[in-house]
């Protein structure tokens, strides 16, 4: 292994030069991964990583990747002491794209599905509150309903709004390389 792989972080050029010495783990959500990821990376979302340690090849250097580096660093802290040779890609896929390197996309969405859910939920809550103040107090129920849906999604890991948004045309999967 090269000296670059002995540091806790690794930059884009070092990652490109590491070749088959590493396994690349993208810790973003499945929808973010589908919107664009580094070729050869495997998706194991941050919230699943501890339960999926058996999926990792522990004999290889493990490079954690996310959009900008924060979630990968947080995941690295979760895995400290469990994986011997663990690195974080500095700058994440944003740095990879900025370097002009290819990404694989399997969906046409420009925004991750989770980001779309946050936007839609925020707009519905804001609309409910504004309509509640200016039209009828009954509109506050809409904001409460959305809040209840978010609580349900957080506790059960099932988000009805995400499933509805996933059916929209711009969220349909289409494999391609950018």
N, CA and C atoms as an extended XYZ file, in Angstrom:
534
Properties=species:S:1:pos:R:3:atomname:S:1:resname:S:1:resid:I:1 pbc="F F F"
N         0.825       -1.183        0.000 N   UNK     1
C         0.000        0.000        0.000 CA  UNK     1
C         0.867        1.243        0.000 C   UNK     1
N         0.302        2.304       -0.533 N   UNK     2
C         1.053        3.546       -0.595 CA  UNK     2
C         0.916        4.309        0.708 C   UNK     2
N         1.787        5.284        0.902 N   UNK     3
C         1.746        6.101        2.117 CA  UNK     3
C         0.441        6.879        2.205 C   UNK     3
N        -0.152        7.225        1.047 N   UNK     4
C        -1.393        7.983        1.043 CA  UNK     4
C        -2.514        7.229        1.733 C   UNK     4
N        -2.483        5.921        1.679 N   UNK     5
C        -3.542        5.127        2.282 CA  UNK     5
C        -3.372        4.972        3.785 C   UNK     5
N        -2.303        5.482        4.330 N   UNK     6
C        -2.059        5.375        5.763 CA  UNK     6
C        -2.626        6.575        6.525 C   UNK     6
N        -3.166        7.560        5.829 N   UNK     7
C        -3.764        8.721        6.460 CA  UNK     7
C        -5.252        8.450        6.687 C   UNK     7
N        -5.888        9.210        7.594 N   UNK     8
C        -7.297        8.974        7.878 CA  UNK     8
C        -8.206        9.495        6.773 C   UNK     8
N        -7.764       10.480        6.004 N   UNK     9
C        -8.520       10.983        4.869 CA  UNK     9
C        -7.733       10.706        3.601 C   UNK     9
N        -8.439       10.687        2.500 N   UNK    10
C        -7.800       10.453        1.217 CA  UNK    10
C        -8.438       11.413        0.222 C   UNK    10
N        -7.635       12.014       -0.661 N   UNK    11
C        -8.221       12.931       -1.628 CA  UNK    11
C        -8.550       12.193       -2.919 C   UNK    11
N        -9.173       12.908       -3.844 N   UNK    12
C        -9.670       12.299       -5.079 CA  UNK    12
C        -8.552       11.638       -5.873 C   UNK    12
N        -7.430       12.326       -6.047 N   UNK    13
C        -6.344       11.760       -6.855 CA  UNK    13
C        -5.789       10.486       -6.229 C   UNK    13
N        -5.620       10.492       -4.912 N   UNK    14
C        -5.123        9.291       -4.228 CA  UNK    14
C        -6.113        8.148       -4.361 C   UNK    14
N        -7.398        8.467       -4.300 N   UNK    15
C        -8.430        7.433       -4.443 CA  UNK    15
C        -8.381        6.822       -5.835 C   UNK    15
N        -8.230        7.650       -6.848 N   UNK    16
C        -8.134        7.140       -8.230 CA  UNK    16
C        -6.936        6.217       -8.378 C   UNK    16
N        -5.837        6.550       -7.729 N   UNK    17
C        -4.613        5.763       -7.850 CA  UNK    17
C        -4.620        4.500       -6.997 C   UNK    17
N        -5.598        4.381       -6.089 N   UNK    18
C        -5.619        3.226       -5.184 CA  UNK    18
C        -6.099        1.956       -5.866 C   UNK    18
N        -6.837        2.094       -6.976 N   UNK    19
C        -7.273        0.944       -7.760 CA  UNK    19
C        -8.027       -0.094       -6.968 C   UNK    19
N        -7.651       -1.366       -7.129 N   UNK    20
C        -8.348       -2.465       -6.487 CA  UNK    20
C        -7.901       -2.708       -5.053 C   UNK    20
N        -7.048       -1.866       -4.519 N   UNK    21
C        -6.609       -2.035       -3.136 CA  UNK    21
C        -7.710       -1.681       -2.148 C   UNK    21
N        -8.741       -0.988       -2.620 N   UNK    22
C        -9.757       -0.452       -1.728 CA  UNK    22
C       -11.151       -0.949       -2.079 C   UNK    22
N       -12.024       -0.896       -1.078 N   UNK    23
C       -13.459       -1.025       -1.327 CA  UNK    23
C       -14.058        0.336       -1.019 C   UNK    23
N       -14.885        0.811       -1.917 N   UNK    24
C       -15.464        2.130       -1.791 CA  UNK    24
C       -16.891        1.981       -1.317 C   UNK    24
N       -17.206        2.547       -0.162 N   UNK    25
C       -18.529        2.448        0.433 CA  UNK    25
C       -19.157        3.834        0.476 C   UNK    25
N       -20.262        3.995       -0.246 N   UNK    26
C       -21.002        5.248       -0.272 CA  UNK    26
C       -22.070        5.167        0.813 C   UNK    26
N       -22.012        6.069        1.792 N   UNK    27
C       -22.891        5.989        2.960 CA  UNK    27
C       -24.139        6.865        2.829 C   UNK    27
N       -24.388        7.379        1.626 N   UNK    28
C       -25.585        8.190        1.410 CA  UNK    28
C       -26.818        7.293        1.268 C   UNK    28
N       -27.981        7.906        1.229 N   UNK    29
C       -29.219        7.144        1.051 CA  UNK    29
C       -29.244        6.517       -0.341 C   UNK    29
N       -30.099        5.538       -0.517 N   UNK    30
C       -30.201        4.846       -1.802 CA  UNK    30
C       -30.581        5.803       -2.924 C   UNK    30
N       -31.461        6.766       -2.648 N   UNK    31
C       -31.863        7.702       -3.695 CA  UNK    31
C       -30.726        8.660       -4.062 C   UNK    31
N       -29.940        9.088       -3.077 N   UNK    32
C       -28.791        9.944       -3.369 CA  UNK    32
C       -27.751        9.161       -4.179 C   UNK    32
N       -27.536        7.913       -3.792 N   UNK    33
C       -26.597        7.043       -4.507 CA  UNK    33
C       -27.040        6.873       -5.953 C   UNK    33
N       -28.340        6.643       -6.160 N   UNK    34
C       -28.870        6.449       -7.510 CA  UNK    34
C       -28.738        7.712       -8.357 C   UNK    34
N       -28.794        8.883       -7.711 N   UNK    35
C       -28.700       10.142       -8.451 CA  UNK    35
C       -27.299       10.390       -8.992 C   UNK    35
N       -26.282        9.726       -8.425 N   UNK    36
C       -24.928        9.866       -8.940 CA  UNK    36
C       -23.902        9.396       -7.937 C   UNK    36
N       -23.126        8.373       -8.324 N   UNK    37
C       -22.102        7.837       -7.420 CA  UNK    37
C       -20.832        7.493       -8.193 C   UNK    37
N       -19.769        7.291       -7.444 N   UNK    38
C       -18.479        6.936       -8.030 CA  UNK    38
C       -18.564        5.515       -8.586 C   UNK    38
N       -18.114        5.298       -9.815 N   UNK    39
C       -18.148        3.947      -10.379 CA  UNK    39
C       -17.396        2.963       -9.477 C   UNK    39
N       -18.018        1.829       -9.199 N   UNK    40
C       -17.398        0.811       -8.360 CA  UNK    40
C       -17.732        0.922       -6.889 C   UNK    40
N       -18.364        2.026       -6.495 N   UNK    41
C       -18.748        2.197       -5.092 CA  UNK    41
C       -19.959        1.323       -4.783 C   UNK    41
N       -20.033        0.896       -3.532 N   UNK    42
C       -21.156        0.099       -3.048 CA  UNK    42
C       -21.939        0.959       -2.073 C   UNK    42
N       -23.270        0.906       -2.153 N   UNK    43
C       -24.104        1.721       -1.279 CA  UNK    43
C       -24.485        0.962       -0.015 C   UNK    43
N       -24.002        1.462        1.118 N   UNK    44
C       -24.447        0.995        2.437 CA  UNK    44
C       -24.744        2.269        3.223 C   UNK    44
N       -26.032        2.655        3.302 N   UNK    45
C       -26.379        3.911        3.975 CA  UNK    45
C       -25.859        3.969        5.411 C   UNK    45
N       -25.563        5.177        5.836 N   UNK    46
C       -24.983        5.411        7.161 CA  UNK    46
C       -25.794        4.743        8.264 C   UNK    46
N       -27.123        4.807        8.171 N   UNK    47
C       -27.944        4.230        9.231 CA  UNK    47
C       -27.968        2.705        9.221 C   UNK    47
N       -27.391        2.075        8.191 N   UNK    48
C       -27.348        0.617        8.105 CA  UNK    48
C       -25.944        0.047        8.312 C   UNK    48
N       -24.951        0.888        8.361 N   UNK    49
C       -23.558        0.428        8.298 CA  UNK    49
C       -23.190       -0.514        9.439 C   UNK    49
N       -23.614       -0.205       10.655 N   UNK    50
C       -23.238       -1.061       11.782 CA  UNK    50
C       -23.839       -2.455       11.674 C   UNK    50
N       -25.039       -2.547       11.116 N   UNK    51
C       -25.674       -3.863       10.986 CA  UNK    51
C       -25.193       -4.626        9.754 C   UNK    51
N       -24.422       -3.969        8.893 N   UNK    52
C       -23.963       -4.614        7.661 CA  UNK    52
C       -22.448       -4.775        7.601 C   UNK    52
N       -21.797       -4.846        8.743 N   UNK    53
C       -20.346       -5.043        8.769 CA  UNK    53
C       -19.938       -6.318        8.041 C   UNK    53
N       -20.779       -7.334        8.064 N   UNK    54
C       -20.454       -8.597        7.395 CA  UNK    54
C       -20.373       -8.422        5.874 C   UNK    54
N       -20.965       -7.354        5.349 N   UNK    55
C       -20.908       -7.086        3.907 CA  UNK    55
C       -19.567       -6.500        3.471 C   UNK    55
N       -18.760       -6.067        4.422 N   UNK    56
C       -17.481       -5.439        4.099 CA  UNK    56
C       -16.370       -6.469        4.021 C   UNK    56
N       -15.427       -6.207        3.118 N   UNK    57
C       -14.234       -7.059        3.020 CA  UNK    57
C       -13.163       -6.415        3.904 C   UNK    57
N       -13.004       -6.976        5.069 N   UNK    58
C       -12.156       -6.361        6.090 CA  UNK    58
C       -10.674       -6.399        5.739 C   UNK    58
N       -10.272       -7.232        4.780 N   UNK    59
C        -8.866       -7.314        4.400 CA  UNK    59
C        -8.451       -6.171        3.476 C   UNK    59
N        -9.421       -5.413        2.970 N   UNK    60
C        -9.109       -4.299        2.074 CA  UNK    60
C        -9.273       -2.969        2.794 C   UNK    60
N        -8.569       -1.965        2.295 N   UNK    61
C        -8.764       -0.612        2.787 CA  UNK    61
C       -10.185       -0.198        2.444 C   UNK    61
N       -10.884        0.379        3.403 N   UNK    62
C       -12.267        0.812        3.199 CA  UNK    62
C       -12.290        2.329        3.107 C   UNK    62
N       -12.810        2.830        1.991 N   UNK    63
C       -12.943        4.269        1.773 CA  UNK    63
C       -14.420        4.616        1.898 C   UNK    63
N       -14.747        5.495        2.836 N   UNK    64
C       -16.123        5.942        3.024 CA  UNK    64
C       -16.353        7.203        2.213 C   UNK    64
N       -17.494        7.244        1.535 N   UNK    65
C       -17.816        8.346        0.629 CA  UNK    65
C       -19.222        8.844        0.935 C   UNK    65
N       -19.405       10.160        0.892 N   UNK    66
C       -20.741       10.752        0.941 CA  UNK    66
C       -20.725       11.964        0.000 C   UNK    66
N       -21.681       12.841        0.116 N   UNK    67
C       -21.756       13.974       -0.799 CA  UNK    67
C       -20.592       14.940       -0.607 C   UNK    67
N       -20.354       15.366        0.641 N   UNK    68
C       -19.304       16.349        0.885 CA  UNK    68
C       -18.264       15.940        1.911 C   UNK    68
N       -18.483       14.826        2.600 N   UNK    69
C       -17.512       14.326        3.559 CA  UNK    69
C       -17.985       14.243        4.997 C   UNK    69
N       -19.044       14.970        5.356 N   UNK    70
C       -19.491       15.004        6.754 CA  UNK    70
C       -20.059       13.658        7.207 C   UNK    70
N       -20.999       13.092        6.432 N   UNK    71
C       -21.599       11.818        6.842 CA  UNK    71
C       -20.574       10.698        6.841 C   UNK    71
N       -19.641       10.738        5.894 N   UNK    72
C       -18.595        9.717        5.868 CA  UNK    72
C       -17.721        9.832        7.114 C   UNK    72
N       -17.428       11.055        7.554 N   UNK    73
C       -16.640       11.243        8.776 CA  UNK    73
C       -17.407       10.749        9.997 C   UNK    73
N       -18.713       11.013       10.034 N   UNK    74
C       -19.533       10.532       11.144 CA  UNK    74
C       -19.577        8.999       11.151 C   UNK    74
N       -19.675        8.407        9.967 N   UNK    75
C       -19.695        6.948        9.856 CA  UNK    75
C       -18.359        6.368       10.283 C   UNK    75
N       -17.284        7.047        9.932 N   UNK    76
C       -15.951        6.611       10.345 CA  UNK    76
C       -15.848        6.552       11.865 C   UNK    76
N       -16.433        7.541       12.525 N   UNK    77
C       -16.425        7.544       13.994 CA  UNK    77
C       -17.239        6.372       14.549 C   UNK    77
N       -18.345        6.027       13.878 N   UNK    78
C       -19.152        4.879       14.304 CA  UNK    78
C       -18.381        3.564       14.180 C   UNK    78
N       -17.528        3.492       13.155 N   UNK    79
C       -16.812        2.250       12.861 CA  UNK    79
C       -15.415        2.195       13.481 C   UNK    79
N       -15.027        3.239       14.180 N   UNK    80
C       -13.682        3.284       14.779 CA  UNK    80
C       -13.438        2.040       15.622 C   UNK    80
N       -12.316        1.388       15.358 N   UNK    81
C       -11.932        0.191       16.093 CA  UNK    81
C       -12.508       -1.103       15.541 C   UNK    81
N       -13.477       -1.002       14.653 N   UNK    82
C       -14.091       -2.199       14.074 CA  UNK    82
C       -13.470       -2.588       12.746 C   UNK    82
N       -12.984       -1.572       12.012 N   UNK    83
C       -12.337       -1.803       10.724 CA  UNK    83
C       -10.935       -1.235       10.838 C   UNK    83
N        -9.964       -2.048       10.512 N   UNK    84
C        -8.572       -1.677       10.732 CA  UNK    84
C        -8.112       -0.530        9.843 C   UNK    84
N        -8.379       -0.589        8.564 N   UNK    85
C        -7.866        0.404        7.618 CA  UNK    85
C        -9.030        1.161        7.000 C   UNK    85
N        -9.447        2.248        7.646 N   UNK    86
C       -10.639        2.996        7.289 CA  UNK    86
C       -10.262        4.422        6.903 C   UNK    86
N       -10.754        4.893        5.758 N   UNK    87
C       -10.452        6.238        5.257 CA  UNK    87
C       -11.741        6.942        4.859 C   UNK    87
N       -11.691        8.270        4.744 N   UNK    88
C       -12.809        9.097        4.301 CA  UNK    88
C       -12.344        9.897        3.093 C   UNK    88
N       -13.139        9.905        2.033 N   UNK    89
C       -12.801       10.687        0.850 CA  UNK    89
C       -13.042       12.160        1.156 C   UNK    89
N       -11.987       12.947        1.170 N   UNK    90
C       -12.084       14.383        1.428 CA  UNK    90
C       -12.911       15.041        0.328 C   UNK    90
N       -13.972       15.722        0.726 N   UNK    91
C       -14.819       16.425       -0.242 CA  UNK    91
C       -15.890       15.563       -0.863 C   UNK    91
N       -15.872       14.264       -0.645 N   UNK    92
C       -16.904       13.351       -1.137 CA  UNK    92
C       -17.099       13.364       -2.640 C   UNK    92
N       -18.309       13.001       -3.052 N   UNK    93
C       -18.593       12.942       -4.490 CA  UNK    93
C       -18.571       14.327       -5.124 C   UNK    93
N       -18.788       15.367       -4.315 N   UNK    94
C       -18.681       16.731       -4.864 CA  UNK    94
C       -17.265       16.972       -5.377 C   UNK    94
N       -16.257       16.573       -4.598 N   UNK    95
C       -14.859       16.741       -5.018 CA  UNK    95
C       -14.563       15.871       -6.234 C   UNK    95
N       -15.137       14.675       -6.268 N   UNK    96
C       -14.951       13.761       -7.399 CA  UNK    96
C       -15.475       14.403       -8.686 C   UNK    96
N       -16.697       14.951       -8.621 N   UNK    97
C       -17.296       15.606       -9.793 CA  UNK    97
C       -16.514       16.859      -10.184 C   UNK    97
N       -16.084       17.624       -9.163 N   UNK    98
C       -15.308       18.840       -9.438 CA  UNK    98
C       -13.998       18.532      -10.156 C   UNK    98
N       -13.469       17.335       -9.918 N   UNK    99
C       -12.235       16.919      -10.585 CA  UNK    99
C       -12.513       16.446      -12.015 C   UNK    99
N       -13.779       16.480      -12.424 N   UNK   100
C       -14.147       16.086      -13.787 CA  UNK   100
C       -14.194       14.586      -13.989 C   UNK   100
N       -14.320       13.831      -12.925 N   UNK   101
C       -14.340       12.373      -13.016 CA  UNK   101
C       -15.771       11.881      -13.201 C   UNK   101
N       -15.936       10.702      -13.808 N   UNK   102
C       -17.294       10.229      -14.125 CA  UNK   102
C       -18.053        9.753      -12.895 C   UNK   102
N       -19.379        9.902      -12.967 N   UNK   103
C       -20.273        9.345      -11.964 CA  UNK   103
C       -21.301        8.480      -12.683 C   UNK   103
N       -21.793        7.487      -11.980 N   UNK   104
C       -22.826        6.616      -12.520 CA  UNK   104
C       -24.146        7.058      -11.908 C   UNK   104
N       -25.165        7.247      -12.745 N   UNK   105
C       -26.484        7.642      -12.257 CA  UNK   105
C       -27.517        6.648      -12.762 C   UNK   105
N       -28.442        6.288      -11.889 N   UNK   106
C       -29.494        5.366      -12.307 CA  UNK   106
C       -30.867        5.994      -12.124 C   UNK   106
N       -30.898        7.294      -11.985 N   UNK   107
C       -32.158        8.016      -11.916 CA  UNK   107
C       -31.935        9.411      -12.482 C   UNK   107
N       -32.994        9.988      -12.994 N   UNK   108
C       -32.879       11.303      -13.604 CA  UNK   108
C       -33.027       12.452      -12.625 C   UNK   108
N       -33.336       12.163      -11.380 N   UNK   109
C       -33.570       13.224      -10.413 CA  UNK   109
C       -32.301       14.030      -10.159 C   UNK   109
N       -32.487       15.300      -10.015 N   UNK   110
C       -31.358       16.153       -9.660 CA  UNK   110
C       -31.284       16.306       -8.153 C   UNK   110
N       -32.368       16.031       -7.484 N   UNK   111
C       -32.412       16.093       -6.028 CA  UNK   111
C       -32.660       14.701       -5.490 C   UNK   111
N       -32.029       14.381       -4.386 N   UNK   112
C       -32.271       13.108       -3.725 CA  UNK   112
C       -33.721       13.075       -3.253 C   UNK   112
N       -34.292       11.890       -3.228 N   UNK   113
C       -35.681       11.728       -2.819 CA  UNK   113
C       -35.909       12.283       -1.414 C   UNK   113
N       -34.969       12.074       -0.519 N   UNK   114
C       -35.130       12.590        0.843 CA  UNK   114
C       -35.178       14.116        0.864 C   UNK   114
N       -34.418       14.743       -0.018 N   UNK   115
C       -34.454       16.202       -0.096 CA  UNK   115
C       -35.803       16.660       -0.630 C   UNK   115
N       -36.363       15.923       -1.594 N   UNK   116
C       -37.677       16.246       -2.116 CA  UNK   116
C       -38.740       16.126       -1.025 C   UNK   116
N       -38.617       15.101       -0.174 N   UNK   117
C       -39.557       14.922        0.934 CA  UNK   117
C       -39.459       16.094        1.897 C   UNK   117
N       -38.245       16.499        2.240 N   UNK   118
C       -38.078       17.628        3.162 CA  UNK   118
C       -38.690       18.901        2.585 C   UNK   118
N       -38.480       19.143        1.282 N   UNK   119
C       -39.039       20.328        0.644 CA  UNK   119
C       -40.563       20.265        0.651 C   UNK   119
N       -41.129       19.152        0.223 N   UNK   120
C       -42.587       19.015        0.167 CA  UNK   120
C       -43.202       19.149        1.552 C   UNK   120
N       -42.616       18.492        2.550 N   UNK   121
C       -43.143       18.575        3.913 CA  UNK   121
C       -43.060       20.005        4.435 C   UNK   121
N       -41.942       20.653        4.200 N   UNK   122
C       -41.788       22.040        4.638 CA  UNK   122
C       -42.796       22.968        3.991 C   UNK   122
N       -43.012       22.796        2.687 N   UNK   123
C       -43.993       23.632        1.985 CA  UNK   123
C       -45.402       23.384        2.505 C   UNK   123
N       -45.748       22.116        2.746 N   UNK   124
C       -47.083       21.799        3.259 CA  UNK   124
C       -47.291       22.376        4.662 C   UNK   124
N       -46.288       22.279        5.522 N   UNK   125
C       -46.407       22.839        6.874 CA  UNK   125
C       -46.534       24.359        6.796 C   UNK   125
N       -45.683       24.993        6.001 N   UNK   126
C       -45.750       26.450        5.860 CA  UNK   126
C       -47.108       26.881        5.313 C   UNK   126
N       -47.593       26.181        4.280 N   UNK   127
C       -48.898       26.509        3.707 CA  UNK   127
C       -49.999       26.335        4.751 C   UNK   127
N       -49.940       25.250        5.522 N   UNK   128
C       -50.952       25.018        6.548 CA  UNK   128
C       -50.967       26.104        7.605 C   UNK   128
N       -49.780       26.536        8.020 N   UNK   129
C       -49.695       27.587        9.043 CA  UNK   129
C       -50.196       28.920        8.483 C   UNK   129
N       -49.746       29.287        7.282 N   UNK   130
C       -50.186       30.562        6.690 CA  UNK   130
C       -51.689       30.570        6.441 C   UNK   130
N       -52.203       29.479        5.873 N   UNK   131
C       -53.649       29.390        5.638 CA  UNK   131
C       -54.415       29.372        6.963 C   UNK   131
N       -53.819       28.778        7.991 N   UNK   132
C       -54.456       28.755        9.300 CA  UNK   132
C       -54.604       30.146        9.894 C   UNK   132
N       -53.604       30.981        9.686 N   UNK   133
C       -53.669       32.350       10.212 CA  UNK   133
C       -54.566       33.250        9.374 C   UNK   133
N       -54.494       33.108        8.039 N   UNK   134
C       -55.157       34.065        7.165 CA  UNK   134
C       -56.482       33.612        6.565 C   UNK   134
N       -56.777       32.306        6.577 N   UNK   135
C       -58.017       31.829        5.954 CA  UNK   135
C       -58.934       31.204        7.001 C   UNK   135
N       -58.481       30.131        7.604 N   UNK   136
C       -59.304       29.438        8.597 CA  UNK   136
C       -58.397       28.634        9.517 C   UNK   136
N       -58.664       28.633       10.814 N   UNK   137
C       -57.841       27.845       11.748 CA  UNK   137
C       -57.846       26.347       11.443 C   UNK   137
N       -58.784       25.893       10.659 N   UNK   138
C       -58.831       24.469       10.297 CA  UNK   138
C       -57.607       24.040        9.492 C   UNK   138
N       -56.968       24.986        8.817 N   UNK   139
C       -55.773       24.651        8.020 CA  UNK   139
C       -54.598       24.231        8.903 C   UNK   139
N       -54.615       24.578       10.181 N   UNK   140
C       -53.551       24.132       11.081 CA  UNK   140
C       -53.489       22.614       11.146 C   UNK   140
N       -54.643       21.976       10.895 N   UNK   141
C       -54.674       20.506       10.888 CA  UNK   141
C       -53.736       19.930        9.831 C   UNK   141
N       -53.606       20.631        8.688 N   UNK   142
C       -52.713       20.140        7.632 CA  UNK   142
C       -51.270       20.119        8.141 C   UNK   142
N       -50.845       21.179        8.811 N   UNK   143
C       -49.487       21.220        9.353 CA  UNK   143
C       -49.306       20.115       10.386 C   UNK   143
N       -50.312       19.902       11.220 N   UNK   144
C       -50.249       18.836       12.210 CA  UNK   144
C       -50.202       17.463       11.572 C   UNK   144
N       -50.963       17.270       10.499 N   UNK   145
C       -50.975       15.990        9.788 CA  UNK   145
C       -49.600       15.682        9.200 C   UNK   145
N       -48.980       16.677        8.579 N   UNK   146
C       -47.641       16.484        8.011 CA  UNK   146
C       -46.636       16.190        9.119 C   UNK   146
N       -46.721       16.924       10.229 N   UNK   147
C       -45.836       16.660       11.370 CA  UNK   147
C       -46.018       15.245       11.893 C   UNK   147
N       -47.258       14.802       11.989 N   UNK   148
C       -47.532       13.431       12.422 CA  UNK   148
C       -46.964       12.407       11.447 C   UNK   148
N       -47.066       12.711       10.159 N   UNK   149
C       -46.492       11.824        9.149 CA  UNK   149
C       -44.984       11.722        9.271 C   UNK   149
N       -44.329       12.833        9.577 N   UNK   150
C       -42.880       12.816        9.759 CA  UNK   150
C       -42.484       12.020       11.000 C   UNK   150
N       -43.264       12.156       12.057 N   UNK   151
C       -42.998       11.358       13.262 CA  UNK   151
C       -43.173        9.875       12.955 C   UNK   151
N       -44.243        9.532       12.238 N   UNK   152
C       -44.480        8.144       11.854 CA  UNK   152
C       -43.323        7.620       11.006 C   UNK   152
N       -42.891        8.420       10.025 N   UNK   153
C       -41.788        8.008        9.155 CA  UNK   153
C       -40.505        7.807        9.958 C   UNK   153
N       -40.264        8.669       10.919 N   UNK   154
C       -39.056        8.551       11.728 CA  UNK   154
C       -39.052        7.328       12.622 C   UNK   154
N       -40.215        6.953       13.139 N   UNK   155
C       -40.271        5.808       14.051 CA  UNK   155
C       -40.398        4.471       13.346 C   UNK   155
N       -41.032        4.458       12.169 N   UNK   156
C       -41.246        3.180       11.470 CA  UNK   156
C       -40.311        2.960       10.295 C   UNK   156
N       -39.610        4.006        9.860 N   UNK   157
C       -38.762        3.962        8.675 CA  UNK   157
C       -39.569        3.723        7.400 C   UNK   157
N       -40.844        4.108        7.408 N   UNK   158
C       -41.697        4.061        6.215 CA  UNK   158
C       -42.251        5.455        5.993 C   UNK   158
N       -41.976        6.022        4.831 N   UNK   159
C       -42.435        7.372        4.517 CA  UNK   159
C       -43.362        7.323        3.308 C   UNK   159
N       -44.652        7.522        3.557 N   UNK   160
C       -45.637        7.482        2.477 CA  UNK   160
C       -45.352        8.575        1.442 C   UNK   160
N       -44.937        9.752        1.900 N   UNK   161
C       -44.652       10.840        0.957 CA  UNK   161
C       -43.502       10.460        0.027 C   UNK   161
N       -42.485        9.785        0.541 N   UNK   162
C       -41.365        9.352       -0.296 CA  UNK   162
C       -41.837        8.363       -1.352 C   UNK   162
N       -42.746        7.473       -0.976 N   UNK   163
C       -43.254        6.501       -1.950 CA  UNK   163
C       -44.069        7.187       -3.039 C   UNK   163
N       -44.839        8.194       -2.678 N   UNK   164
C       -45.614        8.938       -3.676 CA  UNK   164
C       -44.672        9.722       -4.589 C   UNK   164
N       -43.695       10.418       -4.000 N   UNK   165
C       -42.750       11.189       -4.805 CA  UNK   165
C       -41.919       10.292       -5.724 C   UNK   165
N       -41.625        9.083       -5.282 N   UNK   166
C       -40.832        8.156       -6.099 CA  UNK   166
C       -41.561        7.764       -7.376 C   UNK   166
N       -42.877        7.893       -7.399 N   UNK   167
C       -43.663        7.539       -8.580 CA  UNK   167
C       -43.667        8.633       -9.641 C   UNK   167
N       -43.221        9.827       -9.279 N   UNK   168
C       -43.223       10.939      -10.232 CA  UNK   168
C       -42.214       10.684      -11.354 C   UNK   168
N       -42.485       11.196      -12.537 N   UNK   169
C       -41.656       10.870      -13.714 CA  UNK   169
C       -40.167       11.156      -13.549 C   UNK   169
N       -39.815       12.262      -12.889 N   UNK   170
C       -38.393       12.594      -12.761 CA  UNK   170
C       -37.655       11.694      -11.773 C   UNK   170
N       -38.377       10.864      -11.036 N   UNK   171
C       -37.750        9.957      -10.097 CA  UNK   171
C       -37.706        8.514      -10.598 C   UNK   171
N       -38.080        8.282      -11.832 N   UNK   172
C       -38.046        6.933      -12.379 CA  UNK   172
C       -36.621        6.581      -12.760 C   UNK   172
N       -36.229        5.358      -12.468 N   UNK   173
C       -34.856        4.919      -12.712 CA  UNK   173
C       -34.562        4.783      -14.198 C   UNK   173
N       -33.361        5.205      -14.552 N   UNK   174
C       -32.847        5.061      -15.906 CA  UNK   174
C       -31.337        4.986      -15.789 C   UNK   174
N       -30.765        3.834      -16.047 N   UNK   175
C       -29.312        3.681      -15.895 CA  UNK   175
C       -28.579        4.425      -16.984 C   UNK   175
N       -27.560        5.167      -16.576 N   UNK   176
C       -26.724        5.903      -17.529 CA  UNK   176
C       -25.445        6.324      -16.832 C   UNK   176
N       -24.445        6.649      -17.611 N   UNK   177
C       -23.194        7.193      -17.085 CA  UNK   177
C       -23.090        8.619      -17.563 C   UNK   177
N       -22.809        9.520      -16.641 N   UNK   178
C       -22.680       10.950      -16.984 CA  UNK   178
C       -21.284       11.236      -17.450 C   UNK   178
